[in-house]
Amino acid sequence: MTLQPPPAEASVLQSRYHSVRDYSMQLIEGLSAEDCQLQSMAEASPIKWHLAHTSWFFETFILSALPTPPARFDDAFAVLFNSYYVGIGPRHARPERGMLSRPSLDQILAYRQHVDTHMREALSSPDFPQAMLALVELGLNHEQQHQELILTDLKHHFSRNPLSPAWRDTGPDQAVTGHGRLLAEPVAFAGGLVEIGHAGNGFHYDNEGPRHRVWLEPFQLASRNVNNGEYLAFIRDGGYQRPELWLSDGWDQVCAEGWQAPLYWQHSDSGWQVFTLHGLQPLATDASLSHVSFYEADAYARWADARLPTEAEWEHAATQGGLLHGLFDEVWQWCNSAYLPYPGFRPAAGAVGEYNGKFMINQMVLRGGSLATPARHSRASYRNFFPAGARWQFSGVRLAWDGRAA
């Protein structure tokens, strides 16, 4: 996040505001109120909560801060749809978001319309505070993050239904097979003293900076992501039964939760199948592996006589061009880097500073983007992060090795 005024003018943001908010509504087309009510686990949220929370963000940080703020749609929403902003006030417990049958989906859609009306009026006013343009841009990027969560959470919700319902016939979560058919080759990088972190004037989150120097030893990065067929070989070689391949915490989770394959994989007499947003499908062996935890990614890399890249290696390689496929449009790629602040990092003042910095503990970094990431939302410096055992995101594996290519 940057709190410097972005180059976009209010008129540009007005158009962008319309397109981003409209895309959220496109994602729920065809879903019932019951679909939007589901919460299948504490880490996921109901779709209607995402729709309300993103509106809450604009109402709380922008509309309420205007010199003449409009009336709130409903005072109770300040608590119901606050996520983790302690500085704002009390919050409804995350694991119980699925209990909120009231307000109804229709009321939440009316809330979105209320916020949109006042946001468009504010952005079209010559008196709109220029210093708040950065907050509008942050709100739009925040909504794009929740658009991806709408898809990942909905997939998990639907996966718990024995009917294996489909969200759409086509769209995100179709098998990505093109890059998976390519020969996976190591691409060599010389290393040395390099710079990482966001550079330039475009939008970025605060955790992407400050830009700083790091030393990299020579390394190699796989030209594509690991595919399902390659991971299937790991399973058939007893990968989930071999403790020597696993970090201790990872092995404990394998045993405690009975992991035998990635999330959404199912085995039957007819072979392997995978649950997708489009229902249950035969496993495509040349599709990019998805929905594995950091522990599984690390164990697979160990089995393959490789390792996971550090986030500095990944970012440096991503900015060099060359023969690297599927960096931003297949799966998020786990890195062997804890999610920690960069040298000189300082969160912004006030409640908005809680956006990223407070989570810099017990998380691992993922880089790139996935087929569920909104277009043009990601970039080489983007730092995604999740706990090491998380599997419901579109998270996969890109292998790395020490040293130069032979």
URMOPE-V63513 format. One record per residue. N is the residue number from 0. RES is the residue in three letters. PSI is psi in radians with two decimals (none if undefined). OMEGA is omega in degrees with one decimal (none if undefined). Layout:
<<N & RES & PSI & OMEGA> <N & RES & PSI & OMEGA>>
//
This chain:
<<0 & MET & 2.43 & 171.8> <1 & THR & 2.39 & 176.0> <2 & LEU & 0.29 & 168.7> <3 & GLN & 2.46 & 179.2> <4 & PRO & 2.16 & 179.0> <5 & PRO & 2.87 & -178.1> <6 & PRO & -0.35 & -177.3> <7 & ALA & 2.37 & 174.8> <8 & GLU & 2.93 & -179.0> <9 & ALA & -0.67 & -179.1> <10 & SER & -0.63 & 177.3> <11 & VAL & -0.75 & 178.8> <12 & LEU & -0.54 & 178.3> <13 & GLN & -0.77 & 177.5> <14 & SER & -0.74 & 179.7> <15 & ARG & -0.67 & 177.5> <16 & TYR & -0.81 & -179.3> <17 & HIS & -0.80 & -175.3> <18 & SER & -0.70 & -179.5> <19 & VAL & -0.82 & -178.9> <20 & ARG & -0.62 & 178.9> <21 & ASP & -0.62 & -179.4> <22 & TYR & -0.64 & 176.2> <23 & SER & -0.71 & -179.9> <24 & MET & -0.58 & 176.4> <25 & GLN & -0.62 & -177.4> <26 & LEU & -0.45 & -176.8> <27 & ILE & 0.06 & 177.9> <28 & GLU & 2.28 & 179.9> <29 & GLY & -0.16 & 178.3> <30 & LEU & 2.53 & 177.5> <31 & SER & 2.94 & 174.9> <32 & ALA & -0.61 & 178.5> <33 & GLU & -0.73 & 176.9> <34 & ASP & -0.71 & -175.0> <35 & CYS & -0.10 & -178.6> <36 & GLN & -0.32 & -169.9> <37 & LEU & 2.49 & 167.4> <38 & GLN & 1.82 & -171.7> <39 & SER & -0.26 & 176.9> <40 & MET & 2.87 & -175.9> <41 & ALA & -0.56 & -176.6> <42 & GLU & -0.34 & 179.6> <43 & ALA & 2.82 & -179.1> <44 & SER & 2.67 & 174.3> <45 & PRO & 2.58 & -179.8> <46 & ILE & -0.69 & -178.1> <47 & LYS & -0.45 & 175.5> <48 & TRP & -0.74 & 176.5> <49 & HIS & -0.76 & -179.2> <50 & LEU & -0.66 & -179.0> <51 & ALA & -0.73 & -176.6> <52 & HIS & -0.72 & 179.3> <53 & THR & -0.54 & 174.8> <54 & SER & -0.69 & 175.4> <55 & TRP & -0.68 & -179.0> <56 & PHE & -0.85 & -179.9> <57 & PHE & -0.71 & -179.3> <58 & GLU & -0.72 & -173.5> <59 & THR & -0.83 & -172.0> <60 & PHE & -0.30 & -176.8> <61 & ILE & -1.09 & -175.4> <62 & LEU & -0.76 & -178.2> <63 & SER & -0.27 & -179.6> <64 & ALA & -0.02 & 178.4> <65 & LEU & 2.69 & 178.0> <66 & PRO & -0.66 & 174.8> <67 & THR & 1.51 & -174.6> <68 & PRO & 2.52 & 174.7> <69 & PRO & 2.83 & 177.6> <70 & ALA & 2.50 & 175.7> <71 & ARG & 2.61 & 179.0> <72 & PHE & -0.77 & -179.9> <73 & ASP & 2.12 & -177.4> <74 & ASP & -0.52 & -179.2> <75 & ALA & -0.44 & -178.0> <76 & PHE & -0.40 & 179.8> <77 & ALA & -0.56 & 178.4> <78 & VAL & -0.78 & -174.5> <79 & LEU & -0.59 & -170.5> <80 & PHE & 0.23 & 167.1> <81 & ASN & 2.31 & -177.5> <82 & SER & -1.22 & -175.8> <83 & TYR & 0.32 & -176.8> <84 & TYR & 1.57 & -177.2> <85 & VAL & -0.62 & -179.0> <86 & GLY & -0.33 & 179.1> <87 & ILE & -0.65 & -178.7> <88 & GLY & -2.88 & -176.9> <89 & PRO & 2.77 & -176.6> <90 & ARG & 2.58 & 172.3> <91 & HIS & 2.43 & -175.5> <92 & ALA & 2.28 & -177.4> <93 & ARG & -0.80 & -178.5> <94 & PRO & -0.23 & -176.6> <95 & GLU & 0.31 & 177.8> <96 & ARG & -0.53 & 178.8> <97 & GLY & -0.21 & 178.1> <98 & MET & -0.16 & -175.4> <99 & LEU & 1.24 & 174.8> <100 & SER & -0.42 & 171.4> <101 & ARG & 2.35 & 5.2> <102 & PRO & 2.70 & -179.1> <103 & SER & 2.92 & 176.2> <104 & LEU & -0.70 & 178.6> <105 & ASP & -0.68 & 178.4> <106 & GLN & -0.65 & 179.0> <107 & ILE & -0.67 & 176.5> <108 & LEU & -0.61 & 175.0> <109 & ALA & -0.62 & 175.9> <110 & TYR & -0.78 & 177.5> <111 & ARG & -0.76 & -179.5> <112 & GLN & -0.71 & 177.6> <113 & HIS & -0.84 & -179.7> <114 & VAL & -0.76 & -179.4> <115 & ASP & -0.75 & 179.8> <116 & THR & -0.82 & -177.6> <117 & HIS & -0.56 & 176.6> <118 & MET & -0.72 & 179.5> <119 & ARG & -0.67 & 175.6> <120 & GLU & -0.74 & -178.3> <121 & ALA & -0.78 & -177.7> <122 & LEU & -0.45 & 179.4> <123 & SER & -0.12 & -179.1> <124 & SER & 2.36 & 176.0> <125 & PRO & -0.23 & -179.2> <126 & ASP & 0.06 & -179.1> <127 & PHE & 2.24 & -177.4> <128 & PRO & 2.09 & -178.3> <129 & GLN & -0.52 & -179.6> <130 & ALA & -0.27 & -178.2> <131 & MET & -0.05 & 179.3> <132 & LEU & -0.64 & 179.7> <133 & ALA & -0.62 & 178.2> <134 & LEU & -0.61 & 175.7> <135 & VAL & -0.80 & 179.3> <136 & GLU & -0.71 & 176.2> <137 & LEU & -0.76 & 179.1> <138 & GLY & -0.65 & 179.3> <139 & LEU & -0.73 & 176.8> <140 & ASN & -0.63 & 174.8> <141 & HIS & -0.75 & 178.9> <142 & GLU & -0.63 & 177.5> <143 & GLN & -0.62 & 173.8> <144 & GLN & -0.72 & 179.9> <145 & HIS & -0.42 & 173.6> <146 & GLN & -0.70 & 175.4> <147 & GLU & -0.70 & 177.8> <148 & LEU & -0.58 & 175.9> <149 & ILE & -0.76 & -178.7> <150 & LEU & -0.76 & -178.4> <151 & THR & -0.70 & 179.8> <152 & ASP & -0.74 & 178.7> <153 & LEU & -0.70 & 178.5> <154 & LYS & -0.74 & 178.5> <155 & HIS & -0.74 & 177.5> <156 & HIS & -0.89 & -176.8> <157 & PHE & -0.53 & -178.4> <158 & SER & -0.35 & -179.4> <159 & ARG & -0.07 & -179.4> <160 & ASN & 2.12 & -179.0> <161 & PRO & -0.23 & 176.7> <162 & LEU & -0.13 & -178.6> <163 & SER & 1.01 & -176.1> <164 & PRO & 2.70 & 178.4> <165 & ALA & 2.49 & 174.3> <166 & TRP & -0.86 & 178.9> <167 & ARG & 2.86 & 174.1> <168 & ASP & -0.59 & -179.4> <169 & THR & 2.90 & 177.7> <170 & GLY & -2.74 & 178.9> <171 & PRO & 2.63 & 178.8> <172 & ASP & 0.17 & 167.6> <173 & GLN & 2.71 & -178.4> <174 & ALA & 2.21 & 175.2> <175 & VAL & 1.75 & -170.8> <176 & THR & -0.36 & -173.0> <177 & GLY & -0.96 & -178.5> <178 & HIS & -0.52 & -178.5> <179 & GLY & -0.32 & 177.9> <180 & ARG & -0.32 & -178.7> <181 & LEU & 2.59 & 174.7> <182 & LEU & 2.24 & 178.1> <183 & ALA & 1.97 & -177.8> <184 & GLU & 2.55 & 175.3> <185 & PRO & 2.28 & 176.0> <186 & VAL & 2.17 & -172.3> <187 & ALA & 2.49 & 175.6> <188 & PHE & 2.37 & -173.0> <189 & ALA & -0.40 & -177.7> <190 & GLY & -2.55 & -176.9> <191 & GLY & -2.86 & 179.8> <192 & LEU & 2.02 & -176.5> <193 & VAL & 2.87 & 175.6> <194 & GLU & 2.42 & 173.7> <195 & ILE & 2.90 & -175.3> <196 & GLY & 2.80 & -174.9> <197 & HIS & 2.38 & 175.9> <198 & ALA & 2.48 & 177.9> <199 & GLY & -3.01 & -172.8> <200 & ASN & -0.09 & -177.4> <201 & GLY & 2.99 & 179.9> <202 & PHE & 2.50 & 168.5> <203 & HIS & 2.71 & 174.9> <204 & TYR & 2.76 & -176.5> <205 & ASP & -0.51 & -177.7> <206 & ASN & -0.11 & 177.6> <207 & GLU & -0.01 & -179.2> <208 & GLY & 3.08 & -0.3> <209 & PRO & 2.72 & 173.7> <210 & ARG & 2.41 & -174.5> <211 & HIS & 2.96 & -177.5> <212 & ARG & 2.49 & 173.5> <213 & VAL & 2.68 & 177.0> <214 & TRP & 2.26 & 178.3> <215 & LEU & 2.25 & 169.0> <216 & GLU & 2.75 & 177.6> <217 & PRO & 2.44 & -177.4> <218 & PHE & 2.95 & 175.8> <219 & GLN & 2.53 & 179.1> <220 & LEU & 2.39 & -179.2> <221 & ALA & 2.51 & -177.6> <222 & SER & -0.29 & 177.2> <223 & ARG & 3.02 & 177.8> <224 & ASN & 2.71 & 175.0> <225 & VAL & 2.43 & 179.7> <226 & ASN & 3.02 & -175.7> <227 & ASN & -0.69 & -179.2> <228 & GLY & -0.69 & 178.7> <229 & GLU & -0.68 & 178.8> <230 & TYR & -0.54 & 177.1> <231 & LEU & -0.61 & 176.5> <232 & ALA & -0.65 & 175.9> <233 & PHE & -0.77 & 178.7> <234 & ILE & -0.81 & -177.6> <235 & ARG & -0.38 & 177.4> <236 & ASP & 0.24 & 177.0> <237 & GLY & 0.48 & -175.3> <238 & GLY & -0.61 & -178.8> <239 & TYR & 0.01 & 178.5> <240 & GLN & 0.14 & -174.7> <241 & ARG & 1.67 & -176.0> <242 & PRO & -0.40 & -178.4> <243 & GLU & -0.28 & 180.0> <244 & LEU & -0.19 & -166.4> <245 & TRP & 2.54 & 165.8> <246 & LEU & 2.64 & -173.8> <247 & SER & -0.84 & 179.2> <248 & ASP & -0.62 & 178.8> <249 & GLY & -0.75 & 178.6> <250 & TRP & -0.67 & 177.3> <251 & ASP & -0.70 & -178.8> <252 & GLN & -0.66 & 175.1> <253 & VAL & -0.80 & -177.9> <254 & CYS & -0.75 & -176.0> <255 & ALA & -0.63 & -174.9> <256 & GLU & 0.00 & 175.8> <257 & GLY & 0.61 & -179.9> <258 & TRP & 2.33 & 174.7> <259 & GLN & -0.17 & -176.4> <260 & ALA & 2.99 & 175.5> <261 & PRO & 2.78 & 175.4> <262 & LEU & 2.41 & 177.2> <263 & TYR & -0.09 & 173.6> <264 & TRP & 2.44 & 176.9> <265 & GLN & 2.43 & 178.7> <266 & HIS & 2.35 & 179.0> <267 & SER & -3.09 & 179.1> <268 & ASP & -0.45 & -178.8> <269 & SER & 0.05 & 177.7> <270 & GLY & -2.87 & -177.1> <271 & TRP & 2.40 & 173.0> <272 & GLN & 2.86 & 178.9> <273 & VAL & 2.37 & 176.6> <274 & PHE & 2.31 & -180.0> <275 & THR & 3.06 & 174.3> <276 & LEU & -0.18 & -179.7> <277 & HIS & 0.37 & 178.2> <278 & GLY & -2.98 & -178.8> <279 & LEU & 2.22 & -176.3> <280 & GLN & 2.66 & 172.2> <281 & PRO & 2.50 & 179.8> <282 & LEU & 2.15 & 176.0> <283 & ALA & 1.97 & -173.6> <284 & THR & -0.41 & -179.5> <285 & ASP & 0.12 & 173.3> <286 & ALA & 2.63 & 179.2> <287 & SER & 2.32 & 175.8> <288 & LEU & 2.40 & -178.1> <289 & SER & 2.83 & 176.1> <290 & HIS & 0.79 & 170.2> <291 & VAL & 2.62 & 177.7> <292 & SER & 2.96 & 172.1> <293 & PHE & -0.68 & -179.5> <294 & TYR & -0.76 & 179.1> <295 & GLU & -0.71 & 177.9> <296 & ALA & -0.77 & -179.5> <297 & ASP & -0.73 & 179.3> <298 & ALA & -0.73 & 177.8> <299 & TYR & -0.78 & -179.8> <300 & ALA & -0.71 & 178.6> <301 & ARG & -0.76 & 179.0> <302 & TRP & -0.62 & -178.0> <303 & ALA & 0.18 & -178.8> <304 & ASP & 0.78 & -179.0> <305 & ALA & -2.85 & 175.6> <306 & ARG & 3.05 & 173.0> <307 & LEU & 2.57 & 177.8> <308 & PRO & 2.71 & 167.3> <309 & THR & 2.83 & -179.9> <310 & GLU & -0.52 & 177.5> <311 & ALA & -0.72 & 176.3> <312 & GLU & -0.80 & -178.0> <313 & TRP & -0.84 & -176.7> <314 & GLU & -0.75 & 178.6> <315 & HIS & -0.80 & -179.9> <316 & ALA & -0.70 & -177.3> <317 & ALA & -0.43 & -178.9> <318 & THR & -0.05 & -176.8> <319 & GLN & -0.12 & -176.8> <320 & GLY & -2.67 & 177.7> <321 & GLY & -2.76 & -169.2> <322 & LEU & 0.99 & 176.8> <323 & LEU & 2.04 & -174.9> <324 & HIS & 2.58 & 172.2> <325 & GLY & 0.52 & -179.1> <326 & LEU & -0.64 & -169.2> <327 & PHE & -0.10 & -169.7> <328 & ASP & 0.28 & 179.4> <329 & GLU & -1.27 & -179.7> <330 & VAL & 2.63 & 167.3> <331 & TRP & 2.47 & -175.4> <332 & GLN & 2.13 & 179.7> <333 & TRP & 2.41 & 175.1> <334 & CYS & 2.64 & 178.8> <335 & ASN & 1.01 & -178.8> <336 & SER & 2.23 & 173.4> <337 & ALA & 2.58 & 178.5> <338 & TYR & 1.77 & -176.6> <339 & LEU & 2.81 & 179.4> <340 & PRO & 2.55 & 171.6> <341 & TYR & 2.75 & 177.4> <342 & PRO & 2.24 & 179.8> <343 & GLY & 0.04 & -179.8> <344 & PHE & 2.37 & 173.1> <345 & ARG & 2.20 & 176.6> <346 & PRO & 2.70 & 177.8> <347 & ALA & 2.73 & 178.2> <348 & ALA & 2.63 & 175.7> <349 & GLY & -3.07 & -174.9> <350 & ALA & -0.55 & -179.2> <351 & VAL & -0.38 & 176.6> <352 & GLY & -0.17 & 177.0> <353 & GLU & -0.03 & -171.7> <354 & TYR & -0.80 & -174.8> <355 & ASN & -0.77 & -168.0> <356 & GLY & -0.59 & -175.4> <357 & LYS & -0.19 & -179.2> <358 & PHE & 0.18 & -176.6> <359 & MET & 1.05 & 177.6> <360 & ILE & 2.39 & 174.7> <361 & ASN & 0.61 & 177.9> <362 & GLN & 2.66 & 173.4> <363 & MET & 2.67 & -174.5> <364 & VAL & 2.45 & 168.1> <365 & LEU & 2.56 & -178.7> <366 & ARG & 2.77 & 173.9> <367 & GLY & -1.98 & -176.7> <368 & GLY & 3.00 & -177.5> <369 & SER & 3.08 & 178.3> <370 & LEU & -0.19 & 175.8> <371 & ALA & -0.11 & -179.7> <372 & THR & 2.26 & 179.0> <373 & PRO & 2.59 & -178.4> <374 & ALA & 2.40 & 176.3> <375 & ARG & 0.33 & 178.7> <376 & HIS & -0.56 & -175.6> <377 & SER & 3.03 & -179.2> <378 & ARG & 2.96 & -174.2> <379 & ALA & -0.53 & -176.4> <380 & SER & -0.04 & -176.3> <381 & TYR & 2.26 & 179.5> <382 & ARG & 1.78 & 172.2> <383 & ASN & 2.80 & -177.3> <384 & PHE & 2.48 & 177.8> <385 & PHE & 2.79 & 173.1> <386 & PRO & 2.68 & -173.5> <387 & ALA & -0.44 & -178.2> <388 & GLY & 0.02 & -176.8> <389 & ALA & 2.37 & -177.8> <390 & ARG & -0.16 & -171.7> <391 & TRP & -0.17 & 172.4> <392 & GLN & 2.85 & 175.8> <393 & PHE & 1.31 & -173.3> <394 & SER & 2.36 & -176.4> <395 & GLY & -2.71 & -169.7> <396 & VAL & 2.31 & 166.5> <397 & ARG & 2.17 & -173.8> <398 & LEU & 2.68 & 175.5> <399 & ALA & 2.80 & 178.4> <400 & TRP & 2.71 & 174.3> <401 & ASP & 2.67 & 169.1> <402 & GLY & 3.07 & -180.0> <403 & ARG & 2.76 & 174.4> <404 & ALA & 2.51 & -179.0> <405 & ALA & none & none>>
//
